[in-house]
Amino acid sequence: MSGSDVLKKTNFGAKSEGDKVVLTIGNAEIKMGYNNAFQLSQWIRLAARQAKTFAGDMSKTWNVAGNLTDAEQDIKDGQKRRI
């Protein structure tokens, strides 16, 4: 893979719309069911792990994602969870 094959600085992300997942890469949008989204995420994770090993990167890193909401609005909307 040459340097020109690597993804250039591009906006990408994922969000849910009802029972669908919308994957956005650049200007392209792909909608899929949640089962397909889980499967795609595992394929990407496996390929990334293999590429990292091939590159000789043995570092241990943690990546996390979160769903941030407006807690005050959630309470107004009746979505307060009891812990």
C-alpha positions, 0 to 999 in steps of 0.5 A: 500500500503506497502513501497515496492509498491511505485515507486522506483527512476525511470526515467519517462517523456513525450514528443510529437512526431508529433500528438502522446505523448510518455510516458516513465517510466523506460525502457517502452515506451507507445505511444498514441494519444493526446486525450488519453494523456489528459484523462490519465493526468486527471485520474492521477491528480484526483487520486493524489488529492484523495490520497493527501486528504486521507493522510491529506495533506491540503497544497497548492502547485503549480507545473508548467511545461515548454517547454524550447527552444533555442530562438536563434535557434528558430529565425534562424528557423523562429519560432519567435512569435510576441507578 
